[in-house]
């Protein structure tokens, strides 16, 4: 992601997936929480389908 449009596109793609709680999206990264039924691969697929590269850099608490 390199601009505000990219940030908005990634946020929108993640917001559209049930089970993903978007915590923060900035140029170059996104922080999300997943419910127990949603895998990290689901979030990665959403970002990739929006046309951006994605990888998991760490783990965070799941959404409650």
N, C-alpha and C positions, 0 to 999 in steps of 0.2 A: 504494500500500500504506500502510495507516495503523495496523496492529496486528500482533501476533505471529501471529495466525491468517493474515493476509494473507501474511506472510513464509513461513510454512509451506506455504501453498497454492502460491505461486510456486515455491518450492524443489522441491516435489513434482512440479509440472508440468514443470519443467526436467529434473529427475532422470529422468523417465520417457522422455526422448527420447535414443535412441542418438546418440552423437557429440557430446553436450554434457557438458562437465565443469563442474559448478557450483563456483565458487571462493568466492563469498560472496553472501549475500542478506541485506539489511537493509531496514528501512522506507525505501522510496523508491528503492532501487536493487538491482541484481543484477549480479554480475561472473561471466562464464562464459568458458570457452575452448572452441573448436570444433575438431573434427578436420577434415581436409582435405575430407571429403565432405559436411560440414554447413554450410549457409549461415546467415548472421545472420537471414534471414527465417524459418528453421525455429524458432529460439529465440523470435523475436517472436511467431510464430503460437502457440507453446505457451503463452506468457504471456497472450496475448489470449484464447485458448480457455479459460483458467482464469478469465477475467472481469476482467482487469486491463489497463490501458493499458501500452504498451511502445514504446520507441524505442531506437535505437542512438546512444550518445553518443561513442563512440570505438572505437579498435581495440586489441586486445591480442594477445599471442602465441597461436597455436593450440596446442591440447593435443598432447602428443607421444605 
